[in-house]
Amino acid sequence: MGACHSKTAHPAEQDSPAAPAPAGSRAAPHAPQARFAMANSHVSRSDQFVERRGSDLYLGGQKFRFASLNAPELLDGDVNGPFEVRDTFAALAAEGAFGTAVTRTYTLRIKSKNIGRGHINGWSNQWNDWMWDTGRLKEMDLVLAEAAKAGVKLIIPIVNQDTGEERVRFCLAQAQRLTSSCFENSSNWVGSTADLTRYRYGLGSNDEARRIDWWTDHTMIESFKLIIDFLVNRVNSINGRRYGDDPTILAWETGNEMNHMGMRPAPASWTLVVAKHLKSRAPRTLVMDGSFARNDDPERCYQKEVLESEDVDIVSYHYYGNGEIRRVRKDCEIAKRHNKVFVAGEFGFFSKADDYASFMSAVDSAGGAGSFAWSLRPHSAGGGHKTHGEGDGHWSYHIPGWKDSPHHEFDAREASIVAAIRTASFKINGQKPPSRFPVPPAPSKPWTIPARGGPAVCFAGAAWAHRYQVIVRSASGAGGEQVKEVKDHTKEGEFFVDLGREVQSCGGQGGVHVTVRGISVDGMAGDESEALSL
């Protein structure tokens, strides 16, 4: 039975309370709106599907190639609210930012031991269907709607592979490279295939669920098709687009790091069933094989039947640690030999910043369609930036990047790495990077916060602002103005600007007005924010 979509026909789709403000953030009195100047070239093609022609991607009759970053928290409404979603797309799609505007999200969230609310929260025996969370789905609607407005294309993996608690032990025992999700998956950080199996069969634990073969069990295969049906048939509550007809979605990825016993890719039988089902429901959207076999022999990392199938458009691999440049060339060659597009779905954790440029150059020269560095975090609505640690000193990146952040959760190499990605994004398309960096839009209206020594303000930053000018003006005009330069290159909840001296210098009897404007990497000033009166 196909998934139903009306609230009357499908009570398993449940309303849930709005997600609370992300932990650690200092919420603004009113949620700021991320505003940005979008590149016309991106927006003008936002209603066109990316197509595959042999081993290449095309958009609007032109080759579509890219160098970009993963944005793994886009679908996580507990971390990213509307401001963070818009800021992510502002960073990717601002005029002069990247050659092409594209990113890869992470998977759907499944309610589990670490996930209180998922996109899927269980299984309804009454309706023989999954229990979807309406609030989470509306968050996903917003992501797709804002991506469409910005002209950003998305690759969306559907589900996360379950590998059990033994995964880290396996990696260590086999001396395999540890990926960004090697530890995260072992703690089931977004929910996984085992959680789906547990719900579907009404089991008490994921250990029980793992005794059922996800790849071959008829019930789980048919139940996974229901997830696909629901997703592609959902109508976006914001822009009215059916997901399956939305050109914003470059590709549905069958899953994240899908593998059989670690060393082998997902069985071809499973991948082909999923790919064919996706194509039957959303024929214009591309399908990307989410397999990731931890095997040093590239020829054994891709199933022959998958490479020969017309239902699969893109194959991929993930690269972590040094020594991967030679490997990516071989993977690209295999894909091209079988008339498939190749994408480096994740890469990073290289010891030297120069290795990032070398890796992306290798993808370019070998004919790959593109690559996604791991990973990007946006500004926070509460001021400062979101941060994320991967262990062993590896941190997420921010745009445009800084070498001098006072916070230890910022990688001192990020300015060089982001610059390398930006340069590669134009080079892979045969273009020179623009001589000017994007000019930041107006930041949010500042708000006051308690601080020692006098008045202090905070504000939500603007995409591509390297620094800011906080401007204090006498409300009466008699006291002149004071300008204080600051950077917001720190973690959310730890950013504020002390204005005691500036307010005292020009306050007078009539108070002051405080505005903020962003300054680009090469010194161009953006528009001022709305004024705060003190």
Backbone torsions as a table, in degrees:
resi	resn	phi	psi	omega
1	MET	NA	132.1	177.5
2	GLY	-71.1	156.5	179.6
3	ALA	-68.5	140.4	175.3
4	CYS	-92.7	164.0	-172.5
5	HIS	-133.3	-10.7	177.1
6	SER	-86.5	152.9	179.9
7	LYS	-63.4	-31.4	-179.6
8	THR	-70.5	-44.3	-176.0
9	ALA	-79.1	-17.5	-172.4
10	HIS	-137.0	72.7	179.2
11	PRO	-65.2	-10.9	176.4
12	ALA	-67.2	-18.4	173.0
13	GLU	-81.4	112.3	-167.3
14	GLN	-109.8	143.9	169.4
15	ASP	-78.3	140.1	176.9
16	SER	-131.6	155.3	-179.7
17	PRO	-63.0	154.5	177.7
18	ALA	-60.3	145.0	-179.9
19	ALA	-67.0	141.4	177.6
20	PRO	-69.8	167.6	177.0
21	ALA	-59.5	140.5	-179.7
22	PRO	-53.9	140.3	-179.4
23	ALA	-60.0	137.7	176.4
24	GLY	88.6	-8.5	-178.3
25	SER	-89.1	150.3	173.7
26	ARG	-100.8	102.3	-172.6
27	ALA	-69.3	138.3	174.3
28	ALA	-73.5	155.5	177.6
29	PRO	-54.6	-37.4	174.3
30	HIS	-132.3	135.5	-177.2
31	ALA	-60.3	125.2	-178.8
32	PRO	-71.7	157.2	175.7
33	GLN	-104.5	127.8	175.4
34	ALA	-78.0	121.9	-179.2
35	ARG	-119.7	145.7	-178.2
36	PHE	-160.6	157.3	174.8
37	ALA	-87.6	116.6	-176.6
38	MET	-89.8	145.3	177.2
39	ALA	-71.6	128.5	-178.8
40	ASN	-58.3	-34.1	-178.7
41	SER	-62.7	-32.8	177.1
42	HIS	-75.8	-51.1	-174.1
43	VAL	-65.7	-37.4	-176.5
44	SER	-65.0	-20.7	-179.6
45	ARG	-109.8	14.7	-176.0
46	SER	-69.2	-20.7	179.5
47	ASP	-94.9	9.1	-179.8
48	GLN	-108.7	140.6	177.7
49	PHE	-78.3	142.6	167.1
50	VAL	-73.9	132.7	-178.0
51	GLU	-116.9	155.8	173.2
52	ARG	-103.8	130.5	170.6
53	ARG	-125.0	100.7	-175.0
54	GLY	63.9	-124.1	-177.9
55	SER	-99.3	17.9	179.9
56	ASP	-123.9	154.3	172.8
57	LEU	-101.2	146.7	178.4
58	TYR	-134.0	145.7	173.8
59	LEU	-137.9	121.3	-179.7
60	GLY	59.4	34.4	177.9
61	GLY	83.0	-1.5	179.5
62	GLN	-115.6	148.8	177.0
63	LYS	-58.0	139.6	-179.0
64	PHE	-114.9	105.8	-180.0
65	ARG	-131.3	155.7	-171.0
66	PHE	-155.7	157.0	163.4
67	ALA	-132.6	123.5	-174.0
68	SER	-151.7	-162.0	-179.4
69	LEU	-131.0	149.5	168.5
70	ASN	-67.3	143.1	172.4
71	ALA	-121.3	76.8	-166.1
72	PRO	-71.6	-10.6	-179.2
73	GLU	-106.0	11.6	-179.5
74	LEU	-58.7	-38.0	-177.4
75	LEU	-93.1	8.1	-179.0
76	ASP	-100.7	93.6	-177.5
77	GLY	-68.6	-14.2	175.4
78	ASP	-75.5	-19.7	-177.9
79	VAL	-108.6	-46.2	-176.3
80	ASN	-108.3	119.4	171.4
81	GLY	-93.4	-172.1	-179.4
82	PRO	-55.2	-40.4	-180.0
83	PHE	-60.8	-47.1	-177.4
84	GLU	-65.0	-37.3	177.0
85	VAL	-61.1	-49.6	-178.5
86	ARG	-65.7	-36.5	179.8
87	ASP	-66.2	-37.8	177.0
88	THR	-58.8	-47.4	-178.9
89	PHE	-72.1	-30.3	174.8
90	ALA	-61.5	-41.9	-179.8
91	ALA	-66.2	-36.6	-176.5
92	LEU	-81.3	-30.3	-169.5
93	ALA	-112.8	0.4	179.2
94	ALA	-59.5	150.5	-178.2
95	GLU	-60.6	122.6	-179.4
96	GLY	84.8	7.8	-177.5
97	ALA	-76.5	-64.3	-178.1
98	PHE	-135.3	156.3	-178.5
99	GLY	-61.6	-38.9	174.2
100	THR	-135.6	147.2	-176.9
101	ALA	-101.8	105.8	-176.8
102	VAL	-155.7	147.7	173.8
103	THR	-149.5	168.8	176.8
104	ARG	-117.6	128.4	177.1
105	THR	-84.7	-173.8	167.1
106	TYR	-102.6	-168.6	-170.1
107	THR	-85.2	173.9	167.5
108	LEU	-58.2	149.1	175.4
109	ARG	-93.6	133.8	178.9
110	ILE	-114.0	129.1	179.6
111	LYS	-54.6	129.5	-173.8
112	SER	-159.2	-166.9	-174.7
113	LYS	-66.0	-24.2	178.3
114	ASN	-107.0	-4.5	-175.7
115	ILE	-122.1	107.0	179.7
116	GLY	-71.6	-35.1	176.8
117	ARG	-132.4	126.4	176.6
118	GLY	-114.6	175.6	166.4
119	HIS	-63.5	-35.2	174.5
120	ILE	-117.2	127.3	-175.4
121	ASN	-114.3	4.7	179.3
122	GLY	156.4	-167.4	-179.5
123	TRP	-126.7	135.2	178.3
124	SER	-100.0	111.3	175.4
125	ASN	-68.5	-28.8	-180.0
126	GLN	-64.7	-42.7	-176.1
127	TRP	-104.9	0.3	177.2
128	ASN	52.3	48.9	-176.8
129	ASP	-158.2	168.1	-179.8
130	TRP	-74.3	151.1	177.2
131	MET	-96.8	107.0	-177.0
132	TRP	-94.9	148.7	-179.2
133	ASP	-97.8	112.9	-176.3
134	THR	-59.6	-41.4	179.9
135	GLY	-60.7	-43.8	178.6
136	ARG	-64.4	-38.6	-179.9
137	LEU	-66.4	-36.8	176.9
138	LYS	-66.7	-33.2	173.9
139	GLU	-63.5	-39.8	177.7
140	MET	-67.8	-37.6	174.6
141	ASP	-54.8	-44.6	-179.0
142	LEU	-62.2	-43.2	179.5
143	VAL	-58.4	-48.4	-178.4
144	LEU	-66.7	-40.4	-179.3
145	ALA	-65.9	-42.6	179.9
146	GLU	-70.4	-36.0	175.9
147	ALA	-62.8	-40.3	178.8
148	ALA	-63.6	-43.1	179.6
149	LYS	-62.7	-35.4	-178.4
150	ALA	-85.5	-16.8	-176.3
151	GLY	81.7	26.4	179.4
152	VAL	-95.0	130.1	175.9
153	LYS	-90.6	146.2	-175.1
154	LEU	-122.9	139.3	164.1
155	ILE	-106.0	126.3	-173.8
156	ILE	-122.0	107.1	171.1
157	PRO	-72.7	141.2	-170.1
158	ILE	-83.2	-47.8	-173.2
159	VAL	-140.2	154.1	179.4
160	ASN	-94.2	137.7	178.5
161	GLN	-66.3	137.5	170.5
162	ASP	-94.2	130.7	176.9
163	THR	-125.3	0.2	175.7
164	GLY	76.6	171.5	-178.3
165	GLU	-70.3	-11.6	-178.0
166	GLU	-81.0	-3.7	-172.2
167	ARG	-61.5	-46.6	-178.3
168	VAL	-64.6	-41.2	178.3
169	ARG	-60.9	-40.0	178.7
170	PHE	-62.9	-46.5	-178.7
171	CYS	-59.7	-44.7	-178.4
172	LEU	-67.6	-42.9	-177.3
173	ALA	-64.3	-36.5	-178.2
174	GLN	-90.8	-0.6	-178.3
175	ALA	55.5	34.4	177.5
176	GLN	-82.0	158.7	176.8
177	ARG	-63.5	140.2	176.9
178	LEU	-92.0	121.8	-177.9
179	THR	-89.9	175.3	-179.5
180	SER	-57.8	-29.7	-175.4
181	SER	-107.5	10.6	-178.3
182	CYS	-61.0	-44.4	178.2
183	PHE	-81.9	-37.1	-176.0
184	GLU	-64.4	-43.1	179.8
185	ASN	-64.7	-33.5	-178.0
186	SER	-65.6	-24.4	176.1
187	SER	-102.5	10.3	171.9
188	ASN	56.6	56.5	-166.9
189	TRP	-76.1	-18.3	176.0
190	VAL	-126.0	4.6	-171.8
191	GLY	87.0	158.0	-168.5
192	SER	-153.3	-175.7	178.2
193	THR	-60.3	-33.1	178.7
194	ALA	-66.3	-36.9	177.0
195	ASP	-64.3	-40.6	177.5
196	LEU	-62.0	-42.9	179.2
197	THR	-64.7	-41.5	179.4
198	ARG	-60.4	-45.1	178.5
199	TYR	-65.4	-44.6	-174.1
200	ARG	-62.9	-37.6	-177.6
201	TYR	-98.7	0.2	179.9
202	GLY	64.9	39.6	-176.2
203	LEU	-89.6	162.9	-175.4
204	GLY	-88.7	-15.8	-176.9
205	SER	-155.2	162.0	175.6
206	ASN	-70.8	-26.2	175.5
207	ASP	-60.5	-41.0	175.9
208	GLU	-65.3	-40.3	-177.6
209	ALA	-63.5	-33.5	-177.3
210	ARG	-69.9	-13.4	176.5
211	ARG	-75.9	-13.5	176.2
212	ILE	-95.7	130.7	-175.6
213	ASP	-77.8	104.0	-179.7
214	TRP	-53.6	-35.9	-171.7
215	TRP	-75.4	-27.8	-172.7
216	THR	-120.5	-15.5	-176.1
217	ASP	-65.4	122.0	-175.0
218	HIS	-60.9	-41.2	-178.7
219	THR	-62.5	-43.0	-178.5
220	MET	-71.6	-34.9	177.3
221	ILE	-64.8	-45.3	179.2
222	GLU	-67.5	-34.4	179.0
223	SER	-71.0	-33.0	175.5
224	PHE	-68.4	-34.0	174.8
225	LYS	-61.0	-34.9	177.3
226	LEU	-62.4	-36.7	176.7
227	ILE	-63.4	-44.8	178.0
228	ILE	-61.0	-45.6	179.6
229	ASP	-58.1	-44.9	-177.9
230	PHE	-64.6	-44.6	-177.9
231	LEU	-62.6	-52.9	-172.9
232	VAL	-71.5	-23.1	179.8
233	ASN	-93.1	-5.5	178.1
234	ARG	-66.4	138.0	176.3
235	VAL	-101.0	122.8	-177.3
236	ASN	-60.3	125.1	-176.2
237	SER	-71.2	-11.9	-178.1
238	ILE	-98.5	-49.6	-176.1
239	ASN	-112.5	1.3	174.8
240	GLY	76.6	5.8	-179.4
241	ARG	-82.7	135.4	168.0
242	ARG	-71.4	133.7	-177.5
243	TYR	-53.2	-40.5	-178.0
244	GLY	-69.1	-12.9	178.3
245	ASP	-111.4	12.6	-174.6
246	ASP	-94.6	111.7	179.5
247	PRO	-68.9	-7.4	174.4
248	THR	-61.2	-32.9	-178.9
249	ILE	-83.1	104.6	177.2
250	LEU	-64.2	-45.4	-177.8
251	ALA	-156.1	145.2	163.1
252	TRP	-89.9	126.6	175.4
253	GLU	-96.1	133.7	-173.7
254	THR	-57.5	-26.7	177.4
255	GLY	174.1	179.3	178.6
256	ASN	-103.7	119.1	176.2
257	GLU	53.7	50.2	179.0
258	MET	-75.1	123.2	-178.6
259	ASN	-149.7	158.5	177.7
260	HIS	-109.6	109.3	-180.0
261	MET	60.7	30.8	173.3
262	GLY	80.0	-50.4	-171.0
263	MET	-88.1	-13.9	-176.3
264	ARG	-120.6	152.5	177.4
265	PRO	-70.0	168.7	174.0
266	ALA	-54.2	140.9	-179.9
267	PRO	-54.7	138.8	-178.0
268	ALA	-58.5	-35.6	-178.1
269	SER	-59.1	-42.7	-180.0
270	TRP	-69.7	-49.0	-177.7
271	THR	-58.4	-41.4	-176.7
272	LEU	-71.1	-36.3	176.0
273	VAL	-62.7	-45.8	-179.1
274	VAL	-65.3	-45.1	-178.9
275	ALA	-62.6	-44.4	179.8
276	LYS	-63.3	-39.3	179.6
277	HIS	-66.2	-42.5	176.9
278	LEU	-60.4	-44.9	-179.0
279	LYS	-64.6	-34.5	-179.8
280	SER	-70.9	-25.7	-177.3
281	ARG	-98.0	-29.0	-178.9
282	ALA	-140.7	73.3	-169.7
283	PRO	-64.8	-21.0	-177.7
284	ARG	-92.2	-10.0	178.8
285	THR	-90.9	137.3	-178.5
286	LEU	-74.3	158.4	178.1
287	VAL	-118.5	130.0	179.6
288	MET	-115.1	127.7	176.6
289	ASP	-71.1	120.1	-178.3
290	GLY	-87.6	16.0	-179.1
291	SER	-66.8	145.6	175.3
292	PHE	-148.6	96.2	-179.9
293	ALA	-94.1	124.6	-179.1
294	ARG	-81.6	78.9	-172.9
295	ASN	-140.5	132.2	-177.1
296	ASP	-77.6	-6.0	178.1
297	ASP	-101.2	102.8	-176.9
298	PRO	-55.3	-33.7	-178.1
299	GLU	-62.2	-23.2	-178.5
300	ARG	-96.1	4.0	-176.2
301	CYS	-97.3	-2.7	-178.6
302	TYR	-134.0	130.9	-180.0
303	GLN	-75.1	133.4	-177.3
304	LYS	-57.6	-42.7	-178.5
305	GLU	-64.7	-32.9	178.3
306	VAL	-70.5	-43.1	179.3
307	LEU	-62.6	-27.8	-177.7
308	GLU	-94.1	-4.5	-175.8
309	SER	-84.2	135.5	175.3
310	GLU	-75.7	-11.5	179.9
311	ASP	-82.0	-14.0	179.2
312	VAL	-108.0	123.8	-176.8
313	ASP	-98.8	-35.5	-170.5
314	ILE	-130.5	136.9	168.4
315	VAL	-115.6	161.7	-168.8
316	SER	-151.3	164.9	171.6
317	TYR	-150.0	159.7	179.2
318	HIS	-115.0	139.7	-171.0
319	TYR	-129.5	121.9	179.6
320	TYR	-136.9	135.0	179.6
321	GLY	88.8	173.6	-175.9
322	ASN	-73.4	162.7	175.8
323	GLY	85.1	13.3	-174.4
324	GLU	-95.8	-6.2	-175.7
325	ILE	-65.8	-44.3	178.8
326	ARG	-63.3	-37.4	-177.9
327	ARG	-64.2	-42.6	-175.0
328	VAL	-65.6	-31.9	176.9
329	ARG	-62.5	-42.5	-179.7
330	LYS	-66.1	-40.5	179.4
331	ASP	-63.6	-42.4	177.7
332	CYS	-61.0	-41.2	-179.4
333	GLU	-62.5	-41.4	178.7
334	ILE	-62.0	-45.4	-179.9
335	ALA	-61.5	-47.6	-177.6
336	LYS	-65.6	-35.5	179.0
337	ARG	-61.2	-29.8	-178.7
338	HIS	-105.3	16.0	175.2
339	ASN	64.9	34.4	179.0
340	LYS	-114.0	149.6	173.0
341	VAL	-75.7	143.4	175.2
342	PHE	-117.5	135.3	176.7
343	VAL	-131.5	131.0	170.4
344	ALA	-81.1	96.6	-170.5
345	GLY	-66.5	-31.2	175.2
346	GLU	-148.1	142.4	170.6
347	PHE	-155.3	154.4	178.8
348	GLY	157.6	-164.8	-179.2
349	PHE	62.9	29.4	176.6
350	PHE	-79.6	149.9	-174.8
351	SER	-75.4	-29.2	-178.5
352	LYS	-118.8	142.4	179.8
353	ALA	-60.9	-34.1	-179.4
354	ASP	-63.2	-24.3	-179.5
355	ASP	-65.6	-27.1	178.8
356	TYR	-66.1	-45.0	178.1
357	ALA	-63.6	-40.7	179.9
358	SER	-64.2	-40.5	179.9
359	PHE	-63.3	-49.0	-178.2
360	MET	-66.3	-32.7	174.9
361	SER	-64.7	-36.7	178.1
362	ALA	-66.3	-41.1	176.1
363	VAL	-60.1	-43.8	-179.6
364	ASP	-61.8	-53.1	-174.5
365	SER	-67.2	-27.0	179.9
366	ALA	-86.3	-2.8	176.6
367	GLY	89.3	14.3	175.8
368	GLY	-68.4	154.7	-179.0
369	ALA	-77.6	-30.8	-178.7
370	GLY	173.1	-177.5	-175.9
371	SER	-151.1	150.8	178.0
372	PHE	-124.8	115.6	174.6
373	ALA	-72.1	151.8	175.5
374	TRP	-104.3	115.7	-1.0
375	SER	-158.1	170.1	-173.9
376	LEU	-105.7	140.3	169.8
377	ARG	-127.9	145.1	-174.6
378	PRO	-93.8	-179.3	165.4
379	HIS	-60.6	160.2	174.7
380	SER	-104.4	143.9	175.9
381	ALA	-61.1	-23.0	179.6
382	GLY	-91.4	10.5	-177.3
383	GLY	95.5	152.1	-176.2
384	GLY	72.8	-154.3	-175.4
385	HIS	-131.4	154.8	165.9
386	LYS	-69.5	145.5	175.7
387	THR	-132.4	161.4	177.9
388	HIS	-157.1	131.0	178.7
389	GLY	-104.1	143.1	179.3
390	GLU	-108.1	0.6	-175.5
391	GLY	92.3	158.5	176.7
392	ASP	57.0	34.3	175.2
393	GLY	78.6	10.6	-179.8
394	HIS	-96.9	128.9	-177.4
395	TRP	-127.5	159.9	176.6
396	SER	-67.8	166.4	-178.3
397	TYR	-110.0	160.1	-179.2
398	HIS	-133.5	153.2	-177.1
399	ILE	-107.7	130.9	8.2
400	PRO	-86.3	-2.6	-179.9
401	GLY	96.1	147.7	-179.0
402	TRP	-137.4	149.4	175.2
403	LYS	-96.7	-14.3	-168.2
404	ASP	-122.8	30.1	-179.8
405	SER	-63.3	139.4	177.8
406	PRO	-78.1	-7.2	-175.3
407	HIS	-102.2	135.4	-174.8
408	HIS	-69.6	-12.6	179.6
409	GLU	-89.3	17.4	172.0
410	PHE	-113.0	130.3	177.6
411	ASP	-76.5	123.5	-178.3
412	ALA	-64.4	-14.9	179.7
413	ARG	-91.3	-2.4	-167.9
414	GLU	-63.9	-33.6	178.6
415	ALA	-60.6	-42.2	178.7
416	SER	-68.8	-39.3	-178.3
417	ILE	-69.0	-45.4	178.9
418	VAL	-63.3	-40.5	177.9
419	ALA	-61.9	-39.2	178.8
420	ALA	-65.3	-40.0	178.9
421	ILE	-65.7	-43.4	179.1
422	ARG	-60.6	-46.8	179.5
423	THR	-60.9	-45.0	-179.0
424	ALA	-63.5	-32.2	-177.9
425	SER	-65.7	-29.3	175.5
426	PHE	-86.5	-41.6	-177.7
427	LYS	-60.6	-39.9	-177.5
428	ILE	-66.1	-18.9	176.5
429	ASN	-102.4	13.8	176.7
430	GLY	70.7	27.1	-177.7
431	GLN	-121.0	158.8	171.5
432	LYS	-91.2	140.9	175.6
433	PRO	-59.0	142.8	177.3
434	PRO	-55.9	147.1	-179.7
435	SER	-68.7	-23.4	179.0
436	ARG	-109.6	143.5	172.5
437	PHE	-80.6	161.6	178.3
438	PRO	-57.7	141.6	174.8
439	VAL	-87.9	126.3	-175.4
440	PRO	-68.2	147.0	172.5
441	PRO	-75.4	-179.3	178.8
442	ALA	-66.6	134.4	172.6
443	PRO	-67.7	178.8	177.4
444	SER	-70.6	163.1	171.2
445	LYS	-61.2	132.7	178.4
446	PRO	-66.4	160.4	172.3
447	TRP	-136.8	157.0	-177.0
448	THR	-84.8	150.3	174.9
449	ILE	-138.7	153.9	176.6
450	PRO	-67.6	136.8	177.7
451	ALA	-157.5	153.2	176.7
452	ARG	-73.1	147.4	172.8
453	GLY	86.2	6.9	177.1
454	GLY	124.9	-168.2	-175.2
455	PRO	-64.4	143.6	175.9
456	ALA	-141.7	150.4	-179.9
457	VAL	-129.2	163.0	171.5
458	CYS	-133.9	161.7	176.0
459	PHE	-156.6	156.6	174.5
460	ALA	-87.0	130.7	-171.2
461	GLY	-73.0	177.3	-177.0
462	ALA	-119.6	142.6	-178.4
463	ALA	-57.0	134.8	176.2
464	TRP	70.7	10.4	173.1
465	ALA	-78.1	124.7	177.2
466	HIS	-86.6	-32.0	174.7
467	ARG	-153.4	177.7	-176.7
468	TYR	-135.6	154.1	167.8
469	GLN	-110.6	117.8	173.7
470	VAL	-94.3	118.5	-171.4
471	ILE	-109.0	123.0	178.8
472	VAL	-111.0	120.2	-179.0
473	ARG	-122.1	143.0	173.8
474	SER	-64.3	132.2	179.9
475	ALA	-63.5	-30.3	-179.2
476	SER	-84.7	-14.2	-176.2
477	GLY	84.8	-5.2	-175.2
478	ALA	-85.5	-22.2	-173.1
479	GLY	-98.6	6.6	179.5
480	GLY	73.4	-153.4	179.9
481	GLU	-142.8	154.6	176.0
482	GLN	-124.9	140.9	-179.5
483	VAL	-122.9	128.5	178.0
484	LYS	-120.3	127.0	179.2
485	GLU	-93.3	134.0	-177.2
486	VAL	-142.3	165.0	170.4
487	LYS	-124.2	147.8	178.8
488	ASP	-106.5	29.8	-174.6
489	HIS	-82.8	62.7	177.5
490	THR	-146.8	176.0	-175.9
491	LYS	-74.8	149.1	177.2
492	GLU	-54.9	145.0	-179.0
493	GLY	84.7	-6.6	-177.8
494	GLU	-121.7	12.8	-178.1
495	PHE	-111.1	128.0	170.0
496	PHE	-159.2	163.9	-178.9
497	VAL	-123.9	118.6	177.5
498	ASP	-79.9	121.0	-177.3
499	LEU	-115.3	19.5	-177.2
500	GLY	-54.7	-48.3	-177.3
501	ARG	-67.6	-42.4	-176.9
502	GLU	-67.1	-41.7	179.5
503	VAL	-65.1	-41.2	179.8
504	GLN	-64.5	-35.1	-176.9
505	SER	-69.8	-30.8	-174.8
506	CYS	-133.1	17.4	-176.0
507	GLY	-72.4	-53.3	-176.4
508	GLY	62.1	-157.0	-177.7
509	GLN	-86.4	-20.6	-171.8
510	GLY	-95.8	5.8	-179.3
511	GLY	80.7	-172.7	-176.8
512	VAL	-136.0	162.3	170.3
513	HIS	-114.5	136.1	-179.1
514	VAL	-118.3	125.1	173.8
515	THR	-126.7	168.2	180.0
516	VAL	-136.9	141.8	170.9
517	ARG	-136.0	145.7	179.3
518	GLY	-88.1	150.8	177.9
519	ILE	-118.8	130.7	-176.6
520	SER	-71.7	174.8	179.6
521	VAL	-57.7	-37.7	-178.8
522	ASP	-103.0	23.7	166.1
523	GLY	91.1	10.8	178.8
524	MET	-86.1	132.1	-178.3
525	ALA	-86.9	137.8	174.5
526	GLY	-92.5	-172.3	-179.4
527	ASP	-71.7	153.3	177.1
528	GLU	-78.9	153.1	176.3
529	SER	-75.3	172.5	169.0
530	GLU	-63.3	147.4	-173.8
531	ALA	-84.0	142.7	169.7
532	LEU	-101.9	130.7	178.5
533	SER	-96.9	131.2	178.1
534	LEU	-120.7	NA	NA
